[in-house]
Amino acid sequence: MAANNNLDLHAEMERIARAVDQQFDQLLEIPDDPRSALYKAMRHAAIGGGKRVRPLLVMATANLFNVDENSSIRAATAVEALHVYSLIHDDLPCMDDDDLRRGKPTTHIVYGEATAVLAGDALHAMAFELLTDEQSHHDPFVRAEMASCLAKAAGPSGMAGGQMMDLAAEETTFDLQTVTRLQQLKTGALLVACVEIGAILGRVSPEGRIGLRGYAHDVGLAFQIADDILDVEGDEEKAGKALHKDAAAGKETFLSLMGLERAREQAQMLVDQAKSHLSNYGQEANLLRAIAEYIVERDR
């Protein structure tokens, strides 16, 4: 990727990260009542840090279809709210038991387990509140389709199902096909939903989204392979979270099953394949192409 595209991508990532933080800042104004600790915990988890890849995918896809940015940023914030909920719950002692997330103590470390559970629950609900609000789109059918898309990506046929498989991976040995299925659900389903929601905002028919779904599917797998490589080779300070946990838990990963060099080659092949799915688009899809490259080049 050319250096100027890199600069454009990182500038856009920073711009969208600021916009998402502003949305959360407005939505999570701390009340002067006994709920204040809940709002503080939600703000702690949602504001600041993170790559904001999911909001970026929503915005980049919506921009293909000239969607009003007031709509797309609300949808992007909804997806990020759901993602943050999953991180809060994933970090809990009963799940992955992590003390560090996005370079700061995890929510349950700061606010306690009970408040962290409620903060995750509230962010989950907020995601659907945002998507179904008239401010997100004037067409109720668009709002309903976005909510349905995100619900499917979050549930037993998506992220929650993948997380259950991930828990089971600590007690059994998975082959490459099963690990791929796990990651398609745990990580990939929400990434696909980001692209779908951007296209739904643009009123693209399901048949018209086939190429975009292919792009998102390949980006999702490349993202997880890159994560597995970073878990072994990465810098914890840059990552902002504990690394080497999969190996310690005895879990099979793309890296353990394929080896480092084959994993790198597979990730790059997926990126190239993802970009090929955008062949029907011109320069307007350059941001999506740059995101695909970033997925395997990132250091956190």
Phi, psi and omega in degrees: 000138181293151184300322182294327175294322176302312181297318179298317181297311183293326176295319179291322177300316180293320180296314181291323177300317178296318181295319178295317177300320178296320177298312179297321180300319180286319183288332187248040175298129188286122180282156179267065180202180185297353177278358189302321181296324178297313180295321178298319179294320178296317179295319180304317183280326191267330188259128176087140177080174179084155183277340182057036179297321184292311173302323179299318179295319177301310184294316182296321179289315179300325181295334176301331188246019175056040178289140176302130186293335175298324177287313186291327180289328176291318177295320178297320178293323177299314179297320180292325176300318178293320178298316181295320175305316183294326179291317178302310182291323180296330182279347185298153179305329180282351179248254183269347176055062180255145180258347186226135177211128179055035175079010178218164181302143180294162189300318182290334177293321183276318190246357181092157186295316184298314179294324178297318177300314180294322178298317177296315178301317183292322177292324175301312180295320181300324180303315182281329174299317179294313184295329184264002178282142181300334179293338181281328173191142183285340183269117182297333179290323176295316180298317180295320181292322177298316181297318179297317180300314182291322179299316179296321181291334184268340191272203185293338176267010180220235189299314181297321176297319178295323178293325176295318177297324180295322176295318180295334182295342178285343186244355180215166180260125179260143173274178185298320180297319181288320177297320177298315178298316178306310185287330175299326179276308187293316184251315189291324185300319181288325177294320176297319180298325179301314181290319178300315182295321175300320180287324177299318176301327179275007178060036177277133180293158177306322180294328180282354183261002187303312180296320180294322176295319177299317176303309184294322178301313182290321177298321180298316178291319177299321179301315183288323176299316178298322177297318179297322178293317179295327180297333179265318188256348190286171178257121184299327180294318177289321182291330180073019179203167179291140178247176177064020184281327181297316179296320180296327181275357179075022181275142173282140179229174175302323183291315181292330182273331184250338187087158188298309186293318179294324178296317177300314181297320180294318179298316180292323177299318179295321177297314179298320179293320178301315181294329179294333178291346181262017186296338179280354181251153179262220183297338180298342179260010182299327179294319177297321177296318180294324177298317180300316178294319180300324182309319183263349181264345187295158179245014177203000000 
